[in-house]
């Protein structure tokens, strides 16, 4: 089928009109500005908690070791066969309590012999004294020469010396007899026995058992010279006084030991290899929970609380430049703040610089926002201290 020239004259104008309308429609569509997705998206929601002042005891932590106040190693002081072991390993013992007994028979015999020798010496001294007295009287009447008197005087002195020797021998024998009873010199807990009944013991046998006192007990911990100066500066109060401190103990499982200690000694010499010195505190130990040689964390803490700024630990972030938090300002925009931190307080952390009281710190939803972004903040209830 063909269209004549006359037919094109009738068909072309409507087609051109339709094409022109379509062009205006397309132009109008592309000239409209696109709607921004960010403008229509709602502001992200975050949970905030204000930075608040809390009562804080400033503290410093060190690795410490528990040490008994008194520690005694029991040893035999004479030689003999061990006849009795009168304690149970690990039990508490009192001062003067009988713990070991060595066979007494030979030492009792030596005591009896020394007593007999003393009696003989005293009798000889008595006889020498009587003889001397008679010869002195005879000498006065010229019936006895002076040489005899002098000889009798020497015999008296010799007899007195013999008595002193016998008394010393008796004392030594009684001491050795007393050494057959090995008693506890302190209150404490006794450990394992190295030798049992029937064994020959003597001073070369070594330690029979060890007793350590338990209450009170020491905690010793090394403190560097630098940390010591920081502690002294922190304790220094206006007017020249020093803040009172307690020594607290944290056990290896993270639990706080309930009884505070009292600082009582600082080593006057610094270890040249570590640039540290030893500090010591006395800790009550009524239940025997602390054991000699145990590792603990020693915490030096101020007795009096001071008001310090604190935030939730969940708000604290860290990068290569250090710690920071995200804060919502008055225009509901997110702001990054660099902060310096202090000690932890349960679920909170002390902030020493970088924040002011009342700053709304983002605690929940930190990963959804960035600095400069507008957010919708929701106040969160304060965390319960555990």
C-alpha positions in Angstrom: 0.0 0.0 0.0 1.4 3.5 -1.0 0.6 7.0 0.3 0.3 9.7 -2.2 1.7 13.2 -1.8 -1.7 14.5 -1.0 -2.1 11.9 1.8 1.1 13.0 3.4 -0.2 16.5 3.6 -3.0 15.3 5.8 -1.1 12.9 8.0 2.2 14.9 8.7 0.8 17.8 10.9 -0.9 15.7 13.5 2.3 13.6 13.8 4.5 16.6 14.3 2.1 18.0 17.0 2.3 14.7 18.8 6.1 14.5 18.7 6.4 18.1 20.0 4.1 17.3 23.0 6.2 14.3 23.8 9.4 16.3 23.7 8.0 18.9 26.1 6.9 16.1 28.4 10.4 14.6 28.4 12.2 17.9 28.9 9.9 18.8 31.8 10.6 15.4 33.4 14.4 15.7 33.3 14.5 19.3 34.3 12.9 18.5 37.8 15.6 18.5 40.5 16.2 15.0 42.1 14.8 14.5 45.6 17.7 13.8 48.1 17.5 10.5 50.0 19.4 12.0 52.9 16.8 14.8 53.2 13.9 12.4 53.5 15.7 9.8 55.8 14.9 10.3 59.5 17.8 11.3 61.9 19.3 8.2 63.5 18.3 7.6 67.1 21.0 7.3 69.8 20.9 6.9 73.6 22.7 9.5 75.7 23.7 9.8 79.3 25.1 13.0 80.8 28.5 13.3 82.2 28.0 13.5 86.0 30.0 14.2 89.1 30.5 11.2 91.4 32.3 10.6 94.7 35.5 8.9 93.8 38.5 7.6 95.9 41.6 8.1 93.8 43.5 4.8 93.6 46.7 3.3 92.2 47.2 -0.4 91.6 50.3 -2.6 91.9 51.1 -6.3 91.7 51.8 -7.5 95.3 52.7 -10.6 97.2 51.3 -11.8 100.5 54.0 -12.4 103.2 53.6 -13.8 106.7 54.5 -11.4 109.5 56.3 -14.3 111.3 57.7 -17.4 109.8 59.6 -20.1 111.8 61.4 -23.2 110.6 61.5 -25.9 113.2 64.8 -27.8 113.6 66.2 -30.4 116.0 68.9 -29.0 118.3 70.1 -32.4 119.6 70.5 -35.8 118.1 68.1 -38.6 118.9 65.3 -40.7 117.6 61.9 -39.0 116.9 59.4 -40.5 119.3 56.3 -38.5 118.8 54.7 -36.1 116.2 52.0 -34.4 118.1 50.2 -32.3 115.4 48.1 -32.6 112.3 49.7 -31.1 109.2 48.0 -27.9 108.3 46.5 -27.2 111.7 46.6 -24.0 113.7 49.1 -24.1 116.6 49.6 -21.8 119.6 52.7 -20.5 121.2 54.3 -23.2 123.5 52.3 -26.0 122.0 54.3 -29.3 121.9 54.8 -30.5 118.3 57.7 -33.1 118.3 59.2 -35.2 121.0 62.6 -36.9 120.8 63.5 -39.9 123.0 64.3 -38.6 126.5 66.0 -41.6 128.2 69.6 -40.8 127.4 69.2 -37.1 128.1 67.4 -37.8 131.4 70.3 -40.1 132.4 72.8 -37.3 131.7 70.8 -34.9 133.9 70.8 -37.5 136.7 74.5 -38.0 136.3 75.2 -34.3 136.4 73.1 -34.0 139.6 75.2 -36.8 141.2 78.4 -35.2 140.2 77.3 -31.9 141.7 76.5 -33.6 145.0 79.9 -35.2 145.0 81.6 -31.9 144.3 79.6 -30.2 147.0 80.6 -32.9 149.5 84.3 -32.5 148.6 84.0 -28.8 148.9 82.5 -29.2 152.4 85.3 -31.5 153.5 87.9 -29.2 152.1 86.4 -26.3 154.0 86.4 -28.2 157.3 90.0 -29.2 156.7 91.0 -25.7 156.0 89.3 -24.4 159.1 91.1 -26.9 161.4 94.5 -26.1 160.0 93.9 -22.4 160.4 93.3 -22.9 164.1 96.3 -25.1 164.5 98.4 -22.6 162.7 97.4 -20.0 165.1 98.8 -22.2 167.9 101.9 -23.0 166.0 100.9 -26.6 165.6 100.5 -26.6 161.8 102.9 -25.0 159.3 101.7 -22.2 157.0 102.3 -24.4 154.0 99.6 -26.8 155.1 97.1 -23.9 155.6 97.9 -22.7 152.1 97.5 -26.2 150.6 94.1 -26.5 152.4 93.0 -23.1 151.0 93.9 -24.2 147.5 91.8 -27.4 148.0 88.8 -25.3 149.1 89.1 -23.1 146.0 89.5 -26.2 143.8 86.4 -27.7 145.3 84.4 -24.5 144.7 85.5 -24.5 141.1 84.5 -28.1 140.7 81.0 -27.2 142.0 80.7 -24.5 139.4 81.7 -27.0 136.7 79.2 -29.5 137.9 76.5 -26.9 138.0 77.3 -25.9 134.4 77.2 -29.5 133.3 73.8 -29.9 135.0 72.5 -26.9 133.2 73.7 -28.1 129.9 72.1 -31.6 130.5 68.8 -30.0 131.5 68.8 -27.8 128.4 69.5 -30.8 126.2 66.7 -32.7 127.9 64.4 -29.7 127.3 65.4 -29.8 123.6 63.8 -33.2 123.3 60.5 -31.3 123.3 60.1 -29.1 120.2 57.4 -26.5 120.8 55.8 -23.8 118.7 57.5 -20.4 119.3 54.6 -18.5 117.6 50.9 -18.7 116.9 50.3 -19.7 113.3 49.6 -22.6 110.9 52.0 -25.5 110.6 52.9 -27.1 107.3 54.0 -30.6 106.3 56.4 -32.6 108.5 59.6 -33.6 106.8 60.3 -36.6 109.1 58.1 -39.1 110.9 58.3 -41.2 114.1 61.3 -43.5 114.3 63.7 -41.3 112.3 67.0 -40.2 113.6 67.1 -36.4 113.8 69.9 -33.9 114.6 70.8 -30.3 113.7 71.9 -31.5 110.2 68.5 -33.0 109.5 67.2 -29.7 108.1 63.8 -28.2 108.6 61.3 -30.5 110.3 58.3 -28.2 109.6 57.5 -24.6 109.0 55.0 -22.4 110.9 53.7 -19.2 109.4 51.6 -16.6 111.3 48.3 -15.7 109.6 46.6 -12.7 111.3 47.7 -10.1 110.7 49.6 -10.6 107.5 51.7 -8.4 105.2 51.3 -7.4 101.5 54.5 -6.2 99.8 54.5 -4.5 96.4 57.1 -2.7 94.3 56.5 0.9 93.4 58.6 2.8 90.9 60.1 6.1 91.9 58.0 7.9 89.3 54.7 6.3 90.6 55.7 7.1 94.2 56.0 10.8 93.3 52.6 10.7 91.6 51.1 9.2 94.7 52.6 11.7 96.9 51.4 14.6 94.7 47.9 13.1 94.6 47.9 12.8 98.4 49.1 16.4 99.0 46.3 18.7 100.1 46.0 22.4 100.2 47.6 23.7 103.3 50.5 21.2 103.2 48.7 18.1 104.7 48.6 14.6 103.3 45.4 12.8 102.5 44.9 9.6 104.5 45.1 6.4 102.4 44.0 2.8 102.7 45.6 -0.3 101.2 43.1 -2.5 99.6 43.5 -6.0 98.2 42.0 -7.5 95.0 42.2 -11.3 94.8 43.3 -13.2 91.6 39.6 -13.9 90.7 38.8 -10.2 90.7 37.0 -10.1 94.0 37.8 -7.3 96.5 39.2 -8.4 99.8 36.9 -7.0 102.5 39.5 -5.8 105.1 41.5 -2.6 104.4 45.2 -2.5 105.3 47.4 0.1 106.8 50.7 1.2 105.2 53.6 0.7 107.7 56.9 0.6 105.8 58.6 1.9 102.7 62.0 0.5 101.8 64.7 3.2 102.2 66.7 1.9 99.2 65.8 1.8 95.5 66.5 -1.3 93.5 68.9 0.0 90.8 67.8 -2.6 88.3 64.1 -1.8 88.4 64.2 1.8 89.8 61.5 0.7 92.3 61.3 0.3 96.0 59.2 -2.0 98.2 56.2 -0.7 100.1 54.5 -2.8 102.8 51.1 -2.8 104.5 49.6 -4.8 107.3 46.3 -6.5 106.4 43.8 -8.2 108.9 43.4 -11.9 108.0 40.9 -13.3 110.6 39.6 -16.0 108.3 43.0 -17.1 106.9 41.9 -16.2 103.4 45.3 -14.7 102.5 48.1 -17.2 102.3 51.9 -16.6 102.5 53.4 -16.2 99.0 50.0 -15.5 97.3 49.9 -13.0 94.4 47.3 -10.2 94.7 46.6 -6.7 93.4 47.5 -4.0 95.9 45.4 -0.8 95.6 46.4 2.4 97.3 43.1 4.3 97.8 42.2 7.6 99.4 40.0 7.3 102.4 38.0 10.4 101.6 35.9 10.7 98.4 36.3 13.6 96.0 33.8 14.6 93.3 35.1 13.6 89.8 33.5 13.6 86.4 32.4 10.1 85.2 30.7 8.6 82.2 29.7 5.1 81.2 32.5 2.8 80.0 30.4 1.8 77.0 30.7 5.4 75.7 34.5 5.3 75.6 36.1 4.7 72.2 39.8 4.4 71.2 41.8 4.9 68.1 45.5 5.6 67.2 45.2 9.1 68.8 43.9 7.8 72.1 40.5 7.8 73.8 37.5 9.8 72.6 33.7 10.0 73.1 30.8 11.2 70.9 28.7 14.0 72.3 25.4 15.5 71.1 25.5 19.3 71.2 22.6 21.8 71.6 21.9 21.6 67.8 21.5 17.8 68.0 24.7 17.3 66.1 27.4 14.7 66.9 30.7 16.1 68.1 33.9 14.1 68.8 35.7 14.9 72.0 39.2 13.7 72.9 39.4 12.7 76.6 41.8 11.7 79.3 40.7 8.9 81.6 41.1 8.0 85.3 40.2 4.9 87.3 37.1 2.7 86.6 34.1 2.9 88.8 32.0 -0.3 88.3 30.5 0.3 84.8 31.7 3.9 84.7 35.1 5.5 84.1 36.5 8.8 85.5 37.2 11.5 82.9 40.0 13.8 83.9 39.8 16.2 80.9 37.9 16.7 77.7 34.3 16.9 79.1 32.2 19.1 81.2 29.4 18.2 83.6 26.1 17.7 81.8 27.6 16.9 78.3 25.3 14.4 76.6 27.6 11.5 75.8 26.3 8.9 73.3 26.2 5.5 75.0 23.9 3.5 72.7 24.0 3.6 68.8 27.6 4.9 68.5 28.2 2.7 65.4 25.3 4.4 63.5 26.6 8.0 63.7 29.5 10.1 62.7 30.8 13.6 63.8 28.7 16.4 62.3 25.6 14.3 61.8 22.2 15.4 63.2 20.7 12.7 65.5 17.7 12.2 67.7 18.8 11.6 71.2 17.0 9.6 73.9 18.1 10.1 77.6 19.1 6.8 79.3 18.6 6.0 82.9 21.8 6.0 85.0 23.5 2.6 85.3 23.0 0.8 88.6 26.3 0.5 90.5 27.2 -3.2 91.2 
